[in-house]
Amino acid sequence: MYCICIHNNLLNKVRKLDYIPVGLGNESFSSEWLRDNTKENISNKNKYYGEYSFHYWFWKNEMKNIEKNTWIGFCAYRRFWVNPYEINKEVNLNNKILKKIPTKWEQYDVILGDQIKINEIPLIKIFKYGKISLIKNPRAFFKNNRTIKFHFDMFHGNGVLDLAIDQLNHSDREDFRNYVNTRITYNQGNMYICKSKNIMNNYYETIFSWLEKCEKVFGFNLKGYGKIRIYAFLAERFLPFWFTKYTNYLENPIMFKDLREENL
């Protein structure tokens, strides 16, 4: 399990969880961290790609060294996979998070996070941030019509998602467009666990080819949180679409726990 962090002082806590510490961003990390700025990398894009600068590094440099049928997972210092046997128990973080692959999972290729609803946005918030989105899609006044696309337009720019989808390969373009225009939930966390190197390679080939084409449309002269990390936000919506379309998957809860606030 690779645990992605942006704070060097979390090293000992990640080690105690028996996860692999990954350090991203501009903070000075010790040599004990795995970094995305060595070998073949796009670390210069981390500001815009978020955790995907590490996924690129992993794909190009690390994945080839992993044995076949080995489970590989990704989490972050504020989001962790829940041990399915401890979901309803009051236990500490070290026992609550996933440490061992359940036997049931062996019949699946991929584990995705549980789904989050994005249609529960209060109207007052829509009027504040999404007036244009609502004018363009007045049906979104009703919750069942507040789709992934409406949510994305509202927080990351009207029409941005459509422009990005236009850059996608033909085999996925209209399926993904339909996905974001009809769904009011998606698998959370921009995280997955997988035991197939072939599946991971196919996913990375697709996502990075697409994001590279999107760069030619949106560039890097981006301002504001909702725009600067646009490539990470696009990937966050695409990941559950791609894995649910192409793999035999299972959903598992993800919990929000800030490692900085935990005593291990």
Secondary structure, 3 states (H helix, E strand, C coil): CEEEECCHHHHHHHHHCCCEEEECCCCCCCCCCEECCCCCCCHHHHHHHCCHHHHHHHHHHHHHHCCCCCCEEEEECCEEEECCCCCCCCCCHHHHECCCCCHHHHHCCEEEECEEECCCCCHHHHHHHCHHHHHHCHHHHCHHHCCHHHHHHHHHCCCHHHHHHCCCCHHHHHHHHHHHHHCCEEECCCCEEECCHHHHHHHHHHHHHHHHHHHHHHCCCCCCHHHHCHHHHHHHHHHHHHHHHHCCEEEECEEECCHHHCCC
